[in-house]
Amino acid sequence: MVLTAGSLAGEQSRREVSLLCAVLLCGITPLNTRIVGGEDAPPGSWPWQVSLQRFGSHICGGSLINRNWVMTAAHCFFSTSGWRVSLGRQNLQGTNPNEVSTTVARIIIHPNYNRETNDNDIALLRLSSPVEFTDFIRPVCLAASGSVFNNGTDSWVTGWGTVQEGGESPLPFPATLQEVEVPVLGNRQCNCLNGVGTVTDNMICAGLLAGGKDSCQGDSGGPMVSKQGPVWVQSGIVSFGFGCARPNLPGVYSRVSSYQSWIDSLIDSDKPGFVRFTSNGMDADSSFTCLGLPLPFTSIPTIPESKCIFFLLIPVFDLFSLSVIEFGHSEITFFH
């Protein structure tokens, strides 16, 4: 099926065509047929991955979302000057024949970003000039509002971050882009593990309970993606964690689907491709609980007005198995 703006009437129709084109284009990896605990990513496997650099040094990751915009984490920006974006890059050192580098014209940090709680840790960068798409430079699809990533959803995180927490173990030469496969961990369980109240609805978690695989310093701002059908959808932005790859301390990411309206309000044309990600079956996390965590919300069935029904409420104390979790971590790690 071929649609052209000329065959449709009105500005709304043209916007719909633009959005359709964005969705058809985003999240496609022509060269991908198939971090801490990760491995080298083959060239072109993650064509939306960018390196945010300041005065020639890699600071954070990010993802290309259309020809003019990059999405990353708000906490990356301790200054607004000297930034460049490197696209199509495979190695931080040595040659990169597919690389394109451009300056940043504008940095927009979410107005409700809270540096203390890490809530709304998201920023958009407008590039100084639009980039041309190649097999090595392409946009990622973004999780649309209402997307559901159940506990266990298979995900991939990419970046050039350190291979151990503390920032003292950089990637060995030539510092090749790393990829690591991790499952989503539900927000309720993640809250219990990281400390009740740490994880908001604007966040999503991922990692192995056994540890060993995670994002780390230098991966901040980079993408966490999951595949739905033929396209890759970005669910999270690397944000923070307690150490790196520690057991029972999953990494925490900004939840992309929470920001569709904010992103749309800033990008007037060439809209990013938003895809509603769906998960099948019940989410095991929905019934997870621990001491201090509010009980999961359950809807109360509507009672017809014509009937009078009386309930005898009897307290039952072992409906939930409550466990006390001791928190021994001493520092929070921002993945610059």
Order of alpha helices (4+ residues) and beta strands (2+ residues): alpha-beta-beta-beta-beta-beta-beta-beta-beta-beta-beta-alpha-beta-beta-beta-beta-alpha-beta-beta
